[in-house]
């Protein structure tokens, strides 16, 4: 497949990196330095130019392109690039936008702007945050099989009940599969005798009920309660959507916004949210408003540094958990090392969503683990799949290490994969695949 990517920022580079192994990828970027960097770091054709220009799109080979993905930081540029491509080619067009008004217009019209698929950064980030809020200790949560299956990544603390237990000892849930242990930047495929250590990150796949049960068991009962009390810091679009989604779940969050006009508008738009007008970096205000009593504090200010400051202040005041929106990718690991419980980079969330559309092999859903360590795929298997027709214990002998079958749904029912389970054509299988074996395993599934 020939794919043209407009914009070589974090989103564009992440998608290009995922595709360059198996597709013909062309990246169009204005910045000549970025073009030079991509030329040396990825197996792509990088072209300097304006992605909205007809001549540049022709140079990139739009006539033969199967897909165009517009991922710059400018909504209008992405929309125009898609519209131009659609006018002169049959390429499937994907646009990234931040403004949810563009998304609403596109959703209502079906094919507005000549865009076949649109992803909204702010909305996707908010949805990811709300999923994380719903599971104590979770660092990442993704739904599969229309919500019948959940993948979640948890960090194991030293005082967690499962710390120093073997996987066999920790596996007390009927419909839960331990897919991976992430340790010191490496992916460890767990066996029954594998020991879960403090500091590990554990990836599990199962029914939402079993993942919730594991989450409850993972967190000491006296450290975190149900996330009834949520404080959102900042009145950004991400904040608005987080508050709106929490309202839909019956919660009554508190939101702190410095600008009086913006605070008033948010109060009008969010009847189920308590909007407070103040500077959220004011420690006295946070203490006076009992922010330390919160189960979760979400920091979504326009500055990474302020989000770090607010998160650390909230933790010092006693907040059980902090989630910070971090625009600079390099800061995510740093901020988590100094005290932020979960750092979320919106561009990474968008890159993952777009990757779903481009995945070879017909995967219906894809989640990326630690950006590039592994992928969790949802596949509807057919008769040609290696998974079909024999017990899973025999299938696994034909697959390399690094593959874990996490869950199966059959006719909308959840099926827990065990050694004697036989996968049937039409089943939806959620499978964890380490990146080293992805190219080998993908076509067989």
C-alpha positions as CSV (number, residue, x, y, z in Angstrom):
1,X,0.0,0.0,0.0
2,X,1.3,3.5,-0.9
3,X,0.7,5.9,2.0
4,X,1.3,9.7,1.9
5,X,1.7,11.3,5.3
6,X,1.4,15.1,5.5
7,X,3.4,16.4,8.5
8,X,6.4,14.9,10.2
9,X,5.7,15.9,13.8
10,X,5.3,13.3,16.5
11,X,2.1,11.9,15.1
12,X,3.3,11.7,11.5
13,X,6.7,10.2,12.5
14,X,5.0,7.6,14.7
15,X,2.7,6.5,12.0
16,X,5.5,6.4,9.4
17,X,7.6,4.4,11.7
18,X,4.8,1.8,12.1
19,X,4.2,1.6,8.4
20,X,7.6,1.7,6.8
21,X,8.3,-2.0,7.4
22,X,5.5,-3.2,5.2
23,X,4.3,-0.2,3.1
24,X,5.6,2.3,0.6
25,X,5.5,5.5,2.7
26,X,6.0,9.1,1.5
27,X,6.2,11.9,4.0
28,X,5.6,15.6,3.1
29,X,7.0,18.1,5.5
30,X,7.7,21.8,5.4
31,X,10.8,21.8,7.7
32,X,13.9,20.8,5.7
33,X,15.7,19.6,8.9
34,X,12.8,17.2,9.7
35,X,13.0,16.0,6.1
36,X,16.7,15.2,6.5
37,X,16.1,13.5,9.8
38,X,13.4,11.2,8.4
39,X,15.5,10.3,5.4
40,X,18.2,8.9,7.7
41,X,16.0,7.4,10.5
42,X,13.2,5.7,8.5
43,X,12.7,3.8,5.3
44,X,10.5,6.4,3.7
45,X,10.6,8.9,0.9
46,X,10.7,12.4,2.6
47,X,9.7,15.4,0.5
48,X,10.0,19.0,1.5
49,X,6.9,21.0,0.7
50,X,3.4,22.2,1.5
51,X,1.0,19.2,1.8
52,X,-1.9,21.4,0.5
53,X,-0.1,22.1,-2.8
54,X,-1.3,20.3,-5.8
55,X,2.2,20.1,-7.3
56,X,3.7,18.7,-4.1
57,X,1.0,16.1,-3.8
58,X,1.7,15.1,-7.5
59,X,5.4,14.9,-6.6
60,X,4.5,12.6,-3.7
61,X,2.6,10.3,-6.1
62,X,-1.0,11.1,-5.1
63,X,-2.3,9.5,-8.3
64,X,-1.1,6.1,-7.2
65,X,-1.6,6.5,-3.4
66,X,-4.0,4.3,-1.5
67,X,-4.2,6.5,1.5
68,X,-3.4,10.1,2.6
69,X,-3.0,10.9,6.2
70,X,-2.9,14.6,7.2
71,X,-1.4,14.9,10.6
72,X,0.0,18.5,11.0
73,X,-0.7,20.6,14.1
74,X,-3.0,22.8,11.9
75,X,-6.6,21.7,11.4
76,X,-7.2,23.8,8.3
77,X,-4.0,22.5,6.7
78,X,-5.1,18.9,7.3
79,X,-8.6,19.5,6.0
80,X,-7.4,21.3,2.8
81,X,-4.8,18.6,2.2
82,X,-7.5,15.9,2.3
83,X,-9.9,17.8,0.2
84,X,-7.2,18.4,-2.5
85,X,-6.2,14.8,-2.5
86,X,-9.8,13.6,-2.8
87,X,-10.4,16.0,-5.7
88,X,-7.6,14.5,-7.8
89,X,-7.3,10.9,-6.6
90,X,-9.1,7.9,-5.1
91,X,-6.9,7.8,-2.0
92,X,-8.6,7.1,1.3
93,X,-8.2,10.3,3.4
94,X,-7.6,10.6,7.1
95,X,-7.4,14.0,8.9
96,X,-6.3,14.8,12.4
97,X,-8.1,17.8,14.0
98,X,-8.1,19.4,17.4
99,X,-11.3,21.4,17.1
100,X,-14.3,19.3,17.9
101,X,-16.5,21.6,15.8
102,X,-14.8,20.2,12.7
103,X,-15.5,16.7,14.0
104,X,-19.2,17.4,14.5
105,X,-19.5,18.9,11.0
106,X,-17.9,15.9,9.5
107,X,-19.9,13.4,11.6
108,X,-23.2,15.1,10.6
109,X,-22.4,15.3,6.9
110,X,-20.7,11.9,6.5
111,X,-18.1,13.0,4.0
112,X,-17.6,16.7,4.6
113,X,-14.3,18.2,3.4
114,X,-13.5,15.1,1.3
115,X,-12.4,13.3,4.4
116,X,-13.1,9.6,4.8
117,X,-12.0,9.4,8.5
118,X,-11.4,12.1,11.0
119,X,-9.8,11.8,14.4
120,X,-10.0,14.6,17.1
121,X,-7.0,14.9,19.3
122,X,-8.8,16.6,22.2
123,X,-11.7,14.1,22.3
124,X,-9.5,11.0,22.0
125,X,-7.2,12.3,24.8
126,X,-10.2,12.9,27.1
127,X,-11.7,9.5,26.4
128,X,-8.3,7.9,27.3
129,X,-8.1,9.9,30.5
130,X,-11.7,8.9,31.5
131,X,-10.8,5.2,30.9
132,X,-7.7,5.5,33.1
133,X,-9.7,7.3,35.8
134,X,-12.1,4.3,35.9
135,X,-9.4,1.8,36.8
136,X,-7.3,2.5,39.9
137,X,-3.6,2.1,39.2
138,X,-4.1,1.7,35.4
139,X,-1.7,3.5,33.1
140,X,-3.5,2.6,29.9
141,X,-6.8,1.1,29.0
142,X,-8.2,0.1,25.6
143,X,-11.5,-1.6,24.7
144,X,-11.8,-4.3,22.1
145,X,-14.7,-6.3,20.6
146,X,-17.1,-3.5,21.1
147,X,-16.3,-3.3,24.8
148,X,-16.6,-7.0,25.6
149,X,-12.8,-7.2,26.0
150,X,-10.5,-4.8,27.8
151,X,-6.7,-4.5,27.7
152,X,-5.1,-2.6,30.6
153,X,-1.6,-1.8,31.7
154,X,-0.9,-1.5,35.5
155,X,2.2,-0.5,37.4
156,X,2.9,-2.7,40.4
157,X,4.0,-0.9,43.5
158,X,6.0,-2.3,46.4
159,X,3.0,-2.5,48.7
160,X,0.8,-4.1,46.0
161,X,-0.7,-7.5,47.1
162,X,0.7,-9.1,43.9
163,X,4.2,-7.8,44.3
164,X,6.7,-10.8,44.6
165,X,3.9,-13.2,43.6
166,X,4.2,-15.6,40.7
167,X,1.8,-15.1,37.8
168,X,0.1,-18.4,38.8
169,X,-0.5,-17.0,42.3
170,X,-1.7,-13.7,41.0
171,X,-4.0,-15.3,38.4
172,X,-7.2,-15.5,40.5
173,X,-9.6,-14.3,37.8
174,X,-11.5,-16.7,35.5
175,X,-11.5,-14.5,32.4
176,X,-8.2,-12.7,32.7
177,X,-5.0,-13.4,30.8
178,X,-1.5,-12.0,31.7
179,X,-0.2,-10.9,28.3
180,X,3.1,-9.3,29.2
181,X,5.3,-7.9,31.9
182,X,7.2,-4.7,31.0
183,X,10.4,-4.6,33.0
184,X,13.3,-2.1,32.5
185,X,12.1,-1.3,29.0
186,X,11.9,-4.9,27.9
187,X,8.9,-7.1,27.2
188,X,8.7,-10.3,29.2
189,X,6.2,-13.0,28.2
190,X,4.8,-14.3,31.5
191,X,4.8,-17.9,32.4
192,X,3.1,-19.4,35.5
193,X,6.4,-19.3,37.5
194,X,7.3,-15.7,36.4
195,X,7.6,-13.5,39.5
196,X,5.9,-10.1,39.4
197,X,8.2,-7.5,41.0
198,X,7.7,-4.0,42.3
199,X,8.2,-1.5,39.5
200,X,7.0,-3.9,36.8
201,X,4.2,-2.9,34.4
202,X,1.7,-5.7,33.9
203,X,-0.4,-6.0,30.7
204,X,-3.7,-8.0,31.2
205,X,-6.5,-8.8,28.7
206,X,-9.9,-10.0,29.8
207,X,-13.5,-9.1,30.3
208,X,-14.1,-5.6,31.8
209,X,-15.4,-7.2,35.0
210,X,-12.2,-9.3,35.4
211,X,-9.9,-6.4,34.6
212,X,-11.8,-4.3,37.1
213,X,-11.4,-7.1,39.7
214,X,-7.7,-7.3,39.0
215,X,-7.4,-3.5,39.4
216,X,-9.2,-3.7,42.7
217,X,-6.9,-6.5,43.9
218,X,-3.8,-4.7,42.7
219,X,-4.3,-1.6,44.7
220,X,-4.2,-1.8,48.5
221,X,-7.7,-1.2,49.8
222,X,-6.5,1.6,52.0
223,X,-4.7,3.6,49.3
224,X,-7.4,4.2,46.7
225,X,-11.1,4.2,46.7
226,X,-13.5,4.4,43.8
227,X,-12.9,7.5,41.8
228,X,-15.9,9.5,43.0
229,X,-14.0,12.7,43.7
230,X,-12.3,14.0,40.5
231,X,-10.7,17.4,40.2
232,X,-9.8,18.8,36.7
233,X,-7.3,21.6,36.5
234,X,-7.5,23.9,33.5
235,X,-10.4,24.8,31.2
236,X,-9.0,23.4,28.0
237,X,-10.9,21.5,25.4
238,X,-9.5,18.3,26.8
239,X,-10.7,19.3,30.3
240,X,-14.2,20.1,29.0
241,X,-14.6,16.7,27.4
242,X,-13.2,14.9,30.5
243,X,-15.8,16.7,32.6
244,X,-18.6,16.0,30.1
245,X,-17.7,12.3,29.9
246,X,-17.5,12.0,33.7
247,X,-20.9,13.7,34.0
248,X,-22.3,11.1,31.6
249,X,-21.1,8.4,34.1
250,X,-22.9,10.1,36.9
251,X,-20.0,11.8,38.6
252,X,-19.9,15.4,39.6
253,X,-16.3,16.6,39.0
254,X,-14.8,19.9,40.1
255,X,-13.0,22.0,37.5
256,X,-10.6,24.9,38.1
257,X,-10.1,27.6,35.5
258,X,-8.2,30.8,35.8
259,X,-9.9,32.9,33.1
260,X,-13.2,34.3,34.3
261,X,-14.9,34.3,30.8
262,X,-13.9,30.7,30.1
263,X,-14.9,29.6,33.6
264,X,-18.4,31.1,33.0
265,X,-18.8,29.4,29.7
266,X,-17.7,26.1,31.1
267,X,-20.2,26.4,34.0
268,X,-23.0,27.0,31.4
269,X,-21.9,24.0,29.3
270,X,-21.3,21.6,32.2
271,X,-24.3,21.7,34.5
272,X,-23.1,18.6,36.4
273,X,-19.6,20.1,37.1
274,X,-18.6,22.5,39.9
275,X,-16.5,25.2,38.1
276,X,-14.2,27.2,40.3
277,X,-12.4,30.4,39.0
278,X,-8.8,30.5,40.4
279,X,-5.1,29.9,39.7
280,X,-4.6,26.2,40.2
281,X,-0.9,26.7,41.0
282,X,-1.9,28.5,44.1
283,X,-1.2,26.0,46.9
284,X,-3.3,27.9,49.5
285,X,-6.3,27.7,47.1
286,X,-5.8,24.0,46.5
287,X,-5.6,23.4,50.2
288,X,-8.6,25.5,51.0
289,X,-10.7,23.6,48.4
290,X,-9.6,20.2,49.8
291,X,-8.0,19.1,46.5
292,X,-6.0,16.7,48.6
293,X,-9.1,14.7,49.3
294,X,-9.5,13.9,45.5
295,X,-9.3,10.4,44.2
296,X,-7.9,11.7,41.0
297,X,-6.5,15.1,39.9
298,X,-6.3,15.6,36.2
299,X,-4.0,18.4,35.1
300,X,-4.8,19.7,31.6
301,X,-3.3,23.2,31.6
302,X,-1.6,24.6,28.5
303,X,1.9,24.2,30.0
304,X,3.7,20.9,30.7
305,X,5.6,22.5,33.5
306,X,2.4,23.8,35.2
307,X,0.8,20.4,34.9
308,X,3.8,18.9,36.6
309,X,3.7,21.6,39.4
310,X,-0.1,21.1,40.0
311,X,0.3,17.3,40.0
312,X,3.1,17.5,42.6
313,X,1.2,20.0,44.7
314,X,-1.9,17.8,44.6
315,X,0.1,14.7,45.6
316,X,1.7,16.7,48.5
317,X,-1.8,17.7,49.7
318,X,-2.9,14.0,49.7
319,X,-4.6,13.4,46.4
320,X,-4.6,9.7,45.7
321,X,-3.7,9.8,42.0
322,X,-2.6,12.3,39.4
323,X,-3.0,12.3,35.6
324,X,-1.2,15.0,33.6
325,X,-1.6,15.9,29.9
326,X,1.9,16.3,28.5
327,X,2.5,17.7,25.1
328,X,6.3,17.1,25.0
329,X,6.8,13.4,24.5
330,X,10.2,13.4,26.2
331,X,8.7,14.7,29.4
332,X,6.3,11.8,29.9
333,X,8.8,9.4,31.4
334,X,10.6,12.2,33.3
335,X,7.4,13.5,34.9
336,X,6.3,10.0,35.9
337,X,9.8,9.5,37.5
338,X,9.4,12.5,39.7
339,X,5.9,11.9,40.9
340,X,3.1,12.2,38.2
341,X,1.2,8.9,38.3
342,X,0.2,8.9,34.7
343,X,1.5,11.1,31.9
344,X,-0.7,11.2,28.8
345,X,0.6,12.5,25.5
346,X,-2.4,13.4,23.2
347,X,-0.4,13.0,20.0
348,X,0.5,9.4,20.9
349,X,-3.2,8.6,21.4
350,X,-4.0,10.0,18.0
351,X,-1.2,8.1,16.3
352,X,-2.5,4.9,17.8
353,X,-6.0,5.6,16.5
354,X,-4.8,6.3,13.0
355,X,-2.5,3.2,13.0
356,X,-5.7,1.1,13.4
357,X,-6.7,2.0,9.9
358,X,-3.4,1.2,8.3
359,X,-2.6,-2.1,9.9
360,X,-1.7,-4.9,7.5
361,X,-3.6,-8.1,7.9
362,X,-7.1,-6.7,8.5
363,X,-6.9,-6.1,12.2
364,X,-10.1,-4.5,13.4
365,X,-8.5,-2.8,16.4
366,X,-5.0,-2.1,17.5
367,X,-3.4,-0.8,20.7
368,X,0.3,0.1,20.9
369,X,2.2,-0.9,24.0
370,X,4.8,1.7,25.1
371,X,4.6,3.2,21.6
372,X,6.9,0.6,20.0
373,X,7.3,-2.4,22.2
374,X,4.3,-4.5,21.2
375,X,0.9,-4.4,19.7
376,X,-2.5,-5.8,20.9
377,X,-4.6,-6.8,17.8
378,X,-8.2,-7.7,17.4
379,X,-8.7,-10.0,14.5
380,X,-11.7,-11.7,13.0
381,X,-10.2,-15.0,12.0
382,X,-11.1,-16.9,8.8
383,X,-10.4,-20.5,7.8
384,X,-6.9,-19.7,6.6
385,X,-5.8,-18.4,10.0
386,X,-3.2,-20.5,11.8
387,X,-5.3,-20.1,14.9
388,X,-8.3,-22.1,13.6
389,X,-9.1,-25.7,14.1
390,X,-6.7,-27.0,16.8
391,X,-6.3,-26.5,20.5
392,X,-4.5,-23.3,21.5
393,X,-1.7,-25.3,23.2
394,X,-0.9,-26.8,19.8
395,X,-1.2,-23.5,17.9
396,X,1.3,-21.9,20.3
397,X,4.0,-24.5,19.3
398,X,3.8,-23.1,15.8
399,X,4.1,-19.5,16.8
400,X,7.3,-17.8,18.1
401,X,7.6,-16.6,21.6
402,X,6.2,-13.2,22.0
403,X,2.6,-14.1,21.1
404,X,-0.2,-14.4,23.7
405,X,-3.8,-15.0,22.9
406,X,-5.6,-12.8,25.4
407,X,-9.3,-13.2,24.7
408,X,-11.9,-14.5,22.3
409,X,-15.4,-13.4,21.5
410,X,-17.8,-15.8,19.7
411,X,-21.2,-14.6,18.6
412,X,-20.9,-11.7,21.0
413,X,-20.0,-13.9,24.0
414,X,-16.7,-13.8,25.8
415,X,-14.6,-16.9,25.7
416,X,-11.6,-17.3,28.0
417,X,-8.7,-18.8,26.0
418,X,-7.2,-21.9,27.7
419,X,-5.0,-24.6,26.4
420,X,-7.8,-26.9,25.1
421,X,-9.8,-24.0,23.6
422,X,-10.3,-24.4,19.8
423,X,-10.8,-21.2,17.9
424,X,-13.4,-21.2,15.2
425,X,-13.8,-19.2,11.9
426,X,-15.6,-15.9,12.7
427,X,-14.2,-15.7,16.2
428,X,-12.8,-12.3,17.2
429,X,-9.4,-12.9,18.8
430,X,-7.5,-10.3,20.9
431,X,-3.8,-11.2,20.7
432,X,-0.7,-9.6,22.2
433,X,2.3,-9.6,19.8
434,X,5.8,-8.4,20.6
435,X,7.2,-6.1,18.0
436,X,10.1,-8.3,17.1
437,X,7.8,-11.1,15.8
438,X,5.0,-8.9,14.4
439,X,6.0,-9.0,10.8
440,X,6.4,-12.8,10.9
441,X,3.2,-13.5,12.9
442,X,0.8,-10.9,11.4
443,X,0.2,-12.6,8.1
444,X,-0.4,-16.0,9.7
445,X,-3.2,-14.7,11.9
